Every structure is written in structure tokens, then in C-alpha cells.
């Protein structure tokens, strides 16, 4: 078991379901990596960030941040402490909900995951202007 958790993966989705009896059983619904909109700004009512990290035997703190195409942070989750795991065969599953996330322009945004203040990974999120096709009669 390492001293610092390593990123296994990040998923962005619209809904997360967690089994009541088996807390480690998690379902991500409507996984996506971007949004299309005919106009800007565009706001997403709810978007979940889910990440899986390798197990560590000490407490750590994580935080999700969202950067716009210029690299400016436009949103962030609260810094959250995670308790140590009982053994190194178990992974940490961390979840954060973003409500009312607003994208001002199209471009490639970045969902960044930090552990103890250091970036351990990121997932690009494509925001694209949807061009309406002319209707042919």
C-alpha cells in the first residue's frame, strides 16, 4: 500500500446510484464527456464527478476543480477528507456533485482531481456549439 493514492480513473455522469447494502457497489448513469448547445452560456443542472483511487493506509484530502479553456478555475468542490482503508486490495471511490455548472464559451474544459493539493489527474470535457442544419422543404 502506497503513501499516496494513485488515480485509476475519472468518470463524469448525470446520476450516481450507491447500493445500500454493498457501499462499494456504485452505478454511474448517463456517462458523458461533453455537452452540445446552440447558445452560450450553457448551464448543467447537475453533473457528478466519480473517481477511483488506489488504497492507502493514511488519511488524505481531495478536491475536484473545473478549468475553462484558458486554464482559469471556474468551479471547485469542497476539500474533503478520506479515511484510510483496511487493506491495499480495496480502492477509494470518491464522488462529488456539481450543481449549476456554467460554461460561458465553447472549448475544452478540464475536470481536475487534486489530492493533498497536488494534481493527480484530469478529464477533458468538450463544450461544443451545436450548429442547426437548415431545414429543406
N, C-alpha and C positions, 0 to 999 in steps of 0.2 A: 504494500500500500504506500503510495507516494505521499509526499508532504503537501503537494498542491494538486487540486483536481485538474484533469485534462478534459478538454471538450470532446465529446463523442459526436454530438450533432445538435443543430437548432432547427426547429420547425415553427412556422407561423400558421395559425389557423383561426377559424371563426368560433370554434367551440371546443372545450376540453371536458371530457367525462372521466371521473375517477371512481373506480369500484369501491363501494363502501366496505366490503369485507377484505378485499385484497388491495390495499392502498397503493401498491406498486403497479397495479393494472390501470393504465391510462389510455384513453382513446382520444385522438385528435381528429376533429371533423372539419371538412372543407379546408384542407391544407392548400395554401397558395403562396406564390412568391411575387405577387404584384397586383395592381389594380388598373383598370381602364376607365377613363372618364371623358365625357365630351367637353367638360369645362372645369376650370380651376378657380379657387381652391376646391379640393375634394376631401370630404371627411368620412372616416370609417367609424361607425358607432362603437365597434368592439373588435379588437384583434388580440389574440393570445400569443405570447412567446413561450415556447416549451423547449427546454434544453436538457440533455442528459450528460452527466459528467462522471468521470471515474471516481470510485470511492476513495475517501481519505479519512484518516483517523484523527483529524483535528477540525475544530470549528473554522468556518470561513464565511466571507460575506460576498454576495454577488449583486450585480446591478445591470439591468438592460438599459441601453441608450439607443436613440434613433438619430442618425445624422442625415442631413439633406445632401443633395448633390455637391454642394460647396464644402461639405465637411463640418458644417455647423450643427451642434446638438439641438434638436427641436423638441425632444421629449425624453424622459427617463423615468425608470421605475424607482421606488424607494430602495435604498440599500438594505438587503435582507440577510440575516444571519442563518447559516445552515449548521445543524448539529452533526457531529462525527457519526460515521456508520459503524456497525458492529464488526464487519469484516470486509475484505477487499474484493469479494465476489459480488457485492451489491453496488449499484450505481445510484448516484444522486439524480433525482428528477426534479427540476425546478420549473416553476410556472409563474408567468406574470401576465396580467391583463392590462391592455392599453385601451382607454375609453376616449372617444372623441379625437382620435389622432388625425391631424390635418396636414395634407400635402399641398403646399402652395403652388408648385410647378411640377411639370413632368420631369423625369430623370431617374437615375439610380440612387435610391436611398439605401442606408445601411443600418441593419439591426445589430448592434454591437453588444457582446457579453463581456463584462469585466468581473474578475474575481480578485478580491482584496486590492482593488484599484488598478489592476493590470488587465489589458485586453487579452482574452484567451481565444476569441473567435468572433466571426461576424457573418451575417447572411444578407446578401443583396435583395432589395425589394424594388421591383420595377414599377414606376408610375408612368403610365402612357396615355397620351391624348388619343381618344377614340375619334377617328375621322368618320363622319357619317357618309355613307355611299349615296350618290344621287339616285333618286327613285326613277326608274324608267317605266313609262306608262305603256 
